[in-house]
Every structure is written in C-alpha cells, then in structure tokens.
Amino acid sequence: MAIDAQQDGLRDAALKAAGLARGGKDGVRLLGKGEISAKLSFTVAGASKGAIEAVEKAGGKVEVIELVSAADKAAAKKGVKYRERKADKEAKQAAAKK
C-alpha cells in the first residue's frame, strides 16, 4: 500500500496500514532515518529533531500530539475498584444504620 502524498496529515493508522509503522501502545514516533523528498504532513505521538528537520526541509510539517502512555493510564486506574467497593460498603452500612 502506498501513502497518498496529497493526504492532509498522515496519522499513525495510515502509516501502519502502509507498513511504515508497527505496534506501539503509545503511538507512532517519527525518526530521522532515511530521506524524504515529498511535501508531507505528519501527526504523530513523537518525533526526533532530525526527523522534524528533514520533513520541514522537504516542505512538510510535523504535529506532535500528546498521548497518555499505557503506564500512566494504568497508574490512574490503580485503586479505582478498591475505592468504589469501599464507598459502596460504607453506603450500605450507613443505610443499614438508618
């Protein structure tokens, strides 16, 4: 599959479908290995300084979006179920006392 150079803002799904990126829970990171000659716009989770310079030299642009990493998501969820069960238990105890 080829990348459409006219496409506005290549995202990770398009890069993965074209076989230019793989896996990654935390999104695609653009690295400055190789050359680019077409004017392309990328929307990625991260980019190296060399990659940004190469894309901009070819007339394109790189937009780096902020993603929440899988580790941060897990840390945010940690203890949620425990707190929910504790709140339910306290509510039932309060209702029983009435």
N, C-alpha and C positions, 0 to 999 in steps of 0.2 A: 504494500500500500504506500502511496506517495503522500507527501504533505502538500497541501494547497497553499502556494505562496501568497495568494490573494486573500486568504483567510485572515480575519482580524483577530489577533490574539490567540496564539496556539496555546492550548491548555494541556495539562497532563494527560487527559483522556485521549486527545488527538495524537499526542506523542507516543503513548502506549499502543494505540491502535496501529500506528505506522511502524511499530517495532523499534522505535528510537529511545524508548524508556521502558523500565520494567518495575514491577513490585512497588514497594515503598509505602508504608503506612502514613508517613509524614509528607507525602507529596514528592514531586519531581524537583531535583536540583540541577540546574544548568551549569555545566562545567566547560571550561575553555580549552578543550582538546579538539584539535582539528580546525578547519576553516569554514567560513560561511561567506557566501557571495550574494545571496538573495536578501532583499529587504523583508525581514520577518519581525513580527511582534510576538513575544512570549509572555505568558502569565504562569509563573512557577512559584514553588514554595521557597526556593533559594537559588542563588546564582553566585558564581565566583567572580572576582573582579575582572579576571581575564575574559570570561565569557561575556560579561556585560560590555566590555570594551570592544570585543570582536563583533558583537551584534550591532552596537551603535556605529562602529566603523563602516559596516555594510548598509547603514541607513535605517536599521530597525530599532526596536526598543524592547526593554525587559521590565516587566512589572513583577515585583516580588510581593506576594501576598503573605499575610501572617496566618499560619495554621497552628492549631493546638496539637502538640505532639501526643502520641499514644500514651506516653508515660505521664504527661500532665493530666490527660483525661482520666487515667486510672487513679491518680492521686486525688483528683477532685471527687471521684466516686467512692473512695475508700471511707468506710464508716457510715455511708448513707443508709444502708439497710439496717444497720445496728441502731442508728438514731431513730429511724422510722418505727422499728419494733419497740424500742424503749418508749417512744411517745404514745404508741397505741396501748401499751401496757399501763402507762400512767393514766391515760384517758379512761381505760376500763376500770382501774382502781378508783378513780375519782367518781365515776358513775356509780360504782358499787356502794360507795360510802353515802350517797345521797338517799 
